[in-house]
Amino acid sequence: MRSSSFFQPALIASAILAAISHTAVAKDTDDNIEHLTIFGSAQSVNDVPGSAHMITEEELDKFDFTDIMRTLTSVPGVYVLEEDGYGLRPNIGMRGTGQNRSEKVTIMEDNVLAAPAPYASPSAYYFPTSGRMQQVEVLKGTSSAMYGPRTTGGVINMLSRQIPDEALAGQFNVTTGEDGYAKMHAYAGGSGEQVASVFEVFRYQADGFKDINHSDRDTGFVKNDILAKVRFNSDKSATFYQELEFKVKYSDEDSDETYMGLTDTDFDADPYNRYSASQLDNMDTTHKQVQINHLIKINGRFDVMTTAYYNDFSRNWYKTSKVDGLSLGSGGIDAAAAFDKNSNGGTLSVDVKANSRDYISKGLQTVLNIDLDDHQLKFGARYHEDEMDRFQWVDKYTLDQNYQMMLDDDGAGVPGSDSNRIDSAEALALFVHDEYTLGNFIINAGLRYEDITLERHDWGKSDSARSLTPAHKKNTVDVWLPSLAVTYKVNEELVLLGGIQKGFAPPAPGNEDAEDEESINYEFGLRYNNDKLHAEAIAFFSDYDNMHGNCTASQGCDDDNIGNQYNAGEVEVKGLEVKAGYEFEVANLLIPVDLTYTLTDTEFLNSFESNLDTWGGVTKGDELPYVPENQLQFSAGLVGDNWRGDILVRYMDEMRTQAGSGNIANEQAIDSRTVVDLAGHYNLTANQELTLNIDNLFDKEYATTRTHGSLMAGKPRTMSIGYKYSF
């Protein structure tokens, strides 16, 4: 069914692209890009006071990853936790913050908050489709102070497809590969004097690399993403210049994903199996976005960028929650494993929970930039509202002796009978930032203010109609967040940098004490750049007064605790980030090499008991879970006149899955691993290209996480070939 519908979006795209080719009217410059990116086209990343990395379109095209986590491993200080093997629900952390659902990182697309409910429900079960992005920017430490609400770890800003400068330009890209993998990506647009537009469609899918025991069901996914932009602008020579851009986006996903991993014994036998009790597990999502950008520029000294945005995200993750009356982390997975080995002609009870949730995120933000020569001033304001509406139920099945799931008529759940609440937030954020140039010094001083109201309305499990007065909890938070950073230009190539900032993350409505996450963060390092060599080394130290831990199903939390947030108190995280690259020339060939390394040390500074599974009972001196001590990535390329090949080697140290110290117990360990990827490009003509990608070249079998105490596998060796046509 999936493969037969693969090219339907292409037919739709062709019709719209044809229309655009006749209406695209506006010669453009890079001016609009500056206001959607962190760095801007006129600002060198080398001058940013802190850890700053830009992954360009050229870099993104090199390995053609559709998984943002594979893309981000080139940035030091970033940690990723693989889950489904395709990056559908990324788990990203920075500087020891933890990766679970990217809850500790500020995620943006085109400078707009992208998480479904970034204040009320920080766990990001939606993530923008990284395969259609044109540029990815990463800021950590003092550089991220302007971009809340989470500023301890850092910020990821993804730049979507920009309107081409040309009168008409576009691209068509198709890829096919193993395990039923297929991708179709196409865009077209153009520019005239005062009107410009672009339309883009992106679809990718796979049958999956896992097999369900005693079942012929797929374990793959289908994801569609459609984007359109139209921009109007005044005469570019006008003293009072304006732009108005409309952006609309739609995406949907149908994926057969589960939280049921394997026992250690079954993982060792075949890591790519799934238990029959997980055969109905499925994620169904829809995301809609409207964004309006308005830019005013006056005399080259002042500009104001104002954005209104609205995001609507709905999801239902229909997945097994109990087996034989036991939760997955308390014996349910063992029961599923035993039944698959020998049903003995019996049956097994299976609860499948409909984790149905609707999210709304909307707001209005504006930034005023003032150029006073030595002073570059920014004043910003954002009013934001978001909410998560949980309306869940449980269906009861019987898994029979033939491993077929039979719905029990008397066990069918009633919507709202499992979880029935709305978490919401209103937030006002203000900031001022001054970049002051004094000789060879650049001093960056900033101050951010957040005023947040958090609410929870809970109707409980017995009021599905929401006819009674719900339990109500309301908390208010306000905080001032100063930052100071300095860079010193030793010469044109070498820059010293250092900074200090107050980090912050707001409490969720389910926080047990309504406490902020606050920290003082320090960094110091150097950055070197010339024509061939780029190098950076930054030491960082984060001193937490209080660290948050969010209870989610992905961490194996008990059903009754999901959505709660726990406080760890004082924590220290310190480490070193190193990145270096050099481009050799041998005969008529270029050989670019790049190295990324991260060293991280973490420590709880107090003892406490927690209902968060990955923390549990913590003793002072314990290390944080899911933070590897060492990460290393090396890449090398070979570039000819009309071809190039690249190899990428990623190493991740072993890590513990539960807070602790000393040697890691086998049942709490994720072993270290080295994974190698290979990519090749050959230009048939100036505008036609063939691609070859092999992920996990040596077919390394490795575990990625211990969800509910069970092991999940990383993606095996997967080869794909593609064709790209540009015009």
Secondary structure, DSSP 8 states (H G I E B T S, - for coil): -TGGGTTHHHHHHHHHHHHHHHH------SHHHHTTSSS-TTS-GGGSSSEEEEE-HHHHHHHT-S-HHHHHTTSTTEEE--SSSS-SS--EEETTS--GGGTTSEEEETTEE-SSBTTTB---S----GGG-SEEEEEEGGGGTTS-S--SSEEEEEE-----SSSSEEEEEEEEESTT-EEEEEEEEEE-SSEEEEEEEEEEEE--S-EETT------EEEEEEEEEEEEE--TT-SEEEEEEEEEEEEEEEE---S--B-HHHHHH-TTEE-GGGTT-EEEEEEEEEEEEEEEEETTTEEEEEEEEEEEEEEEEEEEEEETTEEGGGTHHHHHHHHHH--TT--EEEEEEEEEEEEEEEEEEEEEEEEETTEEEEEEEEEEEEEEEEEEEEEEEEE-TTS-EEE-GGG---TTSSEEEEEEEEEEEEEEEEEEEETTEEEEEEEEEEEEEEEEEE--TT-TT--S--EEEEEEEEEEEEEEEEEEESSSSEEEEEEEEEEEE---TTBSS---EEEEEEEEEEEEE-SSEEEEEEEEEEEEEE-EEE--GGGT--GGGTT-EEE---EEEEEEEEEEEEEEEETTEEEEEEEEEEEEEEEE-S-EE-S-TTTSEE-TT-B-TT--SEEEEEEEEEE-SSEEEEEEEEEE--EESSSB-SS--GGGEE--EEEEEEEEEEEEETTEEEEEEEESTT----EEEEETTEEEE----EEEEEEEEE-
